[in-house]
């Protein structure tokens, strides 16, 4: 996003932590201290933070607060720059107060972009003890923060509805989906080398999960499903990524000849990785499908392959995937395995669903299209008063739903 805005002629500064995710340690070649550097025309200010080796509910909160507090002096320095818009990306919502205050003191517009509802997800997934008083206090703080911002954007229509239900006026809402790179929706040129590297036969049907191996995605379902399809030797499951669930997944997959595991792959090989797949896997925990819209879905659709997801009926994730793949109940390994077998045995159906996936990505999720919408919304945000400005929501509704 930052690099794209620079390419459009904007001046962009980013306040961020050094890379540490998904390994939960500062990445090699980086120092956990204040620093400043340039990247793709973006002025990046790095801020130190505490990174727990074994993140738990309380440790995660302290971890997020450590960044938000350490960022305050850097944010104060931006007052002299006098930005026109200060955008906060949540998670983490703990950064919202500092970003909002910086906007108010500098005379800028305050914009909050919500990638997922971390508070709701924390309660739904049991990361925070759901006592009535705790939920009331935490959600009350969240609602208060949301209503302070001039614009609140999020990545799906259901999440937009939820934002409105939390008290944000419709005139402040912006639909801003995760995009897929323009090159990722083009036909991949050449053969993916991954099959040869992983010892997968050319005629095998590959079901791929690629992404962060985190605890809130229902990834434990993948080894269970793989175990149920061992009598279908043409099916191979590939799990690619790093994260806290990796040791558990490796243990669960031990002895399964139809599973391959890969570490996180270089960004420059992403298109090649996605095009290795015949089917993409997108597991989700129950209750999470309308709290988050997985960012990895964009790349899956752009690659022109069908997607199999675990999502509850009626959720936006289910609505999108049912047009270009299969939707099975969360936690149901048997249904997931059956969906994989059905698609593996029907290459023509896979091709038809994959074509629909690619078409959806081209219409709604291409990077140039989404950034173009964002640019219009930024202009509307800075050129007009809040009252009566309906361009962000109307424009993105029209483009996002009808192309």
Secondary structure, 3 states (H helix, E strand, C coil): CHHHHHHCCCCCEEEEECCCCCCCCCCCCCCCCCEEEEECCEEEEEECCCCCCCCCHHHHHHHHHHHHHHCHHHHHHHHHCCCCEEEEEECCHHHHHHHHHHHHHHCCEEEEEECECHHHHHHHCCCCCCCHHHHHHHHHHHHHHHCCCCEEEECCHHHHHHHHHCCCCHHHEEECCCCECHHHHCCCCCCCCHHHHHCCCCCCEEEEEECCCCCCCCCHHHHHHHHHCCCCCCEEEEEECCCCCHHHHHHHHCCCCCEEEECCCCHHHHHHHHHHCCEEEECCCCCCCCCECCCHHHHHHHCCCEEEEECCCCCHHHHHHCCCEEEECCCCHHHHHHHHHHHHCCHHHHHHHHHHHHHHHHHHCEHHHHHHHHHHHHHHHHHCCCCCCCHHHHHHHHHHHHC
